[in-house]
Amino acid sequence: MMQHGQKSLFGGVRRCLCGFHIQKVGLTLPRLWAEGIPPKDHRWITKTLFRMGAKGKVELQDNLKLWYYPPQPSPLYHQALSPDHFFTHPLLMWMPYKLWKVKITKKLAGTAKRTALWLTSVGNEHGQILISVLTAQEGAGLDRMASDLVKRYEKAGVDPPVALYVDCGCCAEAAETTKLQARFSGWPQLLVMLDIWHFMRRLALGCTTDAHQLYPLYMSRMSACIFEWDAGDLALLREAKAQQLQAQGPSSADVDRHLTREELALHCRRRTRGVTTTVKLLEELLDVLMGSRGNDSLGVPLFDQERMEHIWRVQRKHVKCIQDPLGV
């Protein structure tokens, strides 16, 4: 039993007349939570979501929800309003197992194996995943996913996408294109394009090994054959760099030498070069590396020549499928 003014085991001082009393220890967010959540939100999230467990460890509350919102300021003020209310954020609790008692990916193994072996996702230009579906095999069960995605755009009042980038079924003569257009029939103007990274990976299959000394150079040069920096963006960056170096009186060559890859990536957009130029540059690159210049220091060639020639004959027609649509 604590006496008046006696210190508790936890360092707090509390007056009590009778009975037992334990001073509650202040809760703090777990380290990984604290590192990923803005400081202004720490207090209300800690108070709302966490509690002190029986063993003295911080644990989540029961009956969790998907969305949590910070407390709103009272309409009646008796003292100055804290500015914290204007800088807090809603919290999305994406914990399927704790929320709904299901670990979705376990369907890939265990007693439920073979019920979901394939994951298909659709992302946007910002790298955000819009929708995902687990299916028993590739291509199955995607009709409902596509239909729901079209409905989401309609309900949100957002303009439909211009282009859909895929890893196969890009060409008009391919049967898969018909399936894709049928799945996304709600977007009749949608263009089906081949994802450029997948195109590059196809051309990389002609290499003897990705551990070859020239493999990184080949992939970099292949990208340069496909992309170019937007001329308008590049001109503005050169002008800004020239002003930065004005005291040195630089020539145009000096300005280009001072442009870093990081600055180009940050300030300039890239666009495809067009079918004719891309085919010409890729063929020149392949011809150069197909010869002795494609050998490493031990004389090992970069390409399996017969295989690479066959790959290029097949993939050449897809160069038109990787070109930017007008205005994109």
Secondary structure, DSSP 8 states (H G I E B T S, - for coil): ---TT-B-TTS-B---SSS-----------HHHHHHS-GGGHHHHHHHHEEE-TTS-EEE-SS--SEE------SS-SS---GGGGT---EE---HHHHHS--GGGGGSGGGTTS--EEEEEE-TTS-EEEEEEESSTTTTHHHHHHHHHHHHHHHT----SEEEESS--STTSHHHHHHHHHTTT-TT-EEEE-HHHHHHHHHTTBS-TTSTTHHHHHHHHHHHHEEE-HHHHHHHHHHHHHHTGGG---HHHHHHH--HHHHHHH--EEE--HHHHHHHHHHHHHHHHSGGGB-TTS-BSB-HHHHHHHHHHHGGGGGGGS--TT-
